[in-house]
Amino acid sequence: MKKNNIILSSIFVVLFSLSSFSQGGGVWNFDWNMGFGMGETADFISAPSFRGFTVDGRGFVTDNLTVGGIVGWNTFYESDGFVTIDFGTYATHATVHGYSRKYINALPIMINSHYYFAQTTIMPYAGVGVGTMYVEERNFMGIYYTEEKAWHFAVAPELGIIFPFGSSNSGINANVKYNYAAKTRDTKSTSFLSFNIGISYIF
């Protein structure tokens, strides 16, 4: 319950902050995320993730610069099927049989800033997000599992482009982002490259 309250409060603060930019114009992006683990994340789960989404709001503070925030959720999953694991010494040898599966759930909550190189028939941009990422990692063997979970300091540099639909206020957003959550005292770092596509609302 405490974790859920922290998550909901953080999302509320970020989204409330974004609304303050609405009178100056800005962009809302609603994206589907495809993630590919890197480093220690790929060592734990090598399979890509196709279960992710982000809601991203940006307000223009100059003609080309936005400030805003992003919240989202990314899930990585991999199964090794039914496995047998031997461990221990000869005297204390044990064998465990079970269905092996692994999960990573990552929740980024970040403040971001982007620079738009043009605002014509296309809107290319570059930016970076800075904030936190809640990461929950589970390694199942049958009904039993080990778990690591923590809030991490996180950064996410990004390159993207928006294709507006003519004179309407909507368009397609496509971007690539490197998501990095630094290690904590008790948990390892999490990193993944995400390719994202979705709908933009330009106001």
N, C-alpha and C positions, 0 to 999 in steps of 0.2 A: 504494500500500500504506500509506504513512504517513497519507494522508487517511482511509482506511478504519479504521485503528487509532484515530485521534482520534475519529471518529464513534462507533465501538463503545464506546470507553472512556467518552465523555460520556454515552451512553445508559445504560451500566451504572451510572455514578455517580448519575444522576438516579433510575433505577428502584430502586436500592439504598436511596437516601435515603427514597423513598416508603414502603418496607416498614416503616420505623421507626414510622410512624403507625398501623399496622394494628391494634394493641391498643386504640387509642382510638376506633376507628370511622372511616369515611371513605367515599369514592366513587371507583370506577374508571369512566372513560368511554372507549368505543371508537367513534370517530366517522368518518363519511365526510364529506369536505370539498368544497365547491363554491366556487371562488375567482374573484374578479373584480378584474382589475388596476386600479390607480389610479396617477395621476401618471406618472412615467417608465416604470413597468412597463407601463401601458396604452399608452404611446407605442410601446413595442417590440412588445408582443403585445396586441392588442385583444380577442382571443377569450377567453371564460371558460374556466376549468379545471374539469373534473369528475373529475380524477384526483388525489385527495388523501386522506390519512387521518391521524388522530392517536390516540395512546394517552395518556391523562391520568389521573394518580392524585392524590387529595387526601385528607389526613388532618385530622380535626377537632382543633383545639387549644383551642377553646372551644365552646359550644353552637351558635354560628352561624358561626365563622370556621375556614376550612381553609387549610392550607399544603401545597403539593405540587409537582408538576412535570409537564412535557409534552414528548413527542417526536413528530415527525411527518414527513411528506413531501408536498410539493405540486408538481405538474408542470403547466406552461403550455406550450401548443404552438399554432403557427399556420403555415399554408403559404400562400405566394403563388403556387404553381404554377410553371410554366416561365416565366422572365422573361429579359429582355435589359437589361443595364446598360451605358451608355456613360460613360466617364470619361476624364480627361486633356484636354490641349489639342489644337488642330488638328494640331500637329506630332507629338505623341506620343499620338494618340488610340487608344483600345482599346475593344473591345466584348467583354463576357462574357455567355455564354448558360448557363443552368443552372436546376435545380430549386431554388427558394428555400424554406427552412423555418427556423423559429426555435423555440428551447426555453428555458424557465427551469425549473430544478429548485431548490426551496427546502427546506432541512431546518432546522426550528426545534427548539432544545433550550433549555427555559426552566424556571425556578422560578416558581411562581405562588401567588397567594393569592386566596381568594374569600369573600365574605360572603353567607350564605343568609338571606333575609328571612323564610322560613317553612319548616317541615319537616312539612307535613301531607299532604294529597292532592296538592299541588304543591310544588315546591321552587325558587322563583325565586332567582337569584343574580346578583351582579356581581363582577368581579374583574379582575386584570391579571397578565400574565406578563412577566418580565424575564429576558433571557439573551442567547443568540446565535442567529444564523441563518446557515447555510452556503448561499450562493447561487451557482449555476453557470448562466451564460448563454451560449448558443451560437447563432450566426447562420450557417447553411449556405448555400452556393451550389454546387450539385452535390456533389462529394465533398470540397470545401474549406470551411473554416469559420473564423470568428474566435471567440475565447472570452474571457470574463471570469469569474473565480471568486475568492471571498474569504469569510472569516468576518466577519460584521457584528455590531455591538451591535444588539439587537432588543428591542422592546416590543410587547405585544399586549393592549390593553384588551378586555373581553368582557362581554356580557350574555347570560344564558341561563335555561333552566328545565328541571327534571327532572320527569317525570310517572311516579311509582312505579306498579307493577302491584299494586294492592291490598296484601295483607299479605306479598307476596314481597319478595325482596331485589333485584329487578331493575326496570328502568324504561326510559323513552325520554328521551334527552337532546337538546335542541335549543338552539343558541346562534348568535350572530353575533359576529364578532371582526374587529378591525382589526389587521392584521399589518404592522409597520413595521420594516425593517432599514435602519439609518442608512448613509449613504455612507461609503466608506473613501477613503484617499488615491488609490487607483487605480481604484475602481469606483463606480458610481452607487448611489443608494438603491433599495430594492425595497419596494413597498407593495401590499397587496391586501386586499380585504374578503372574508371567507369566511363562508358560511352552512353550518352543520355539523349533522348529525343522526346519532344512533347509539344504542347500548345502554349503559345504566348498571348497574353492580353496586354496591349500597349495603350496607356491612357495619358 
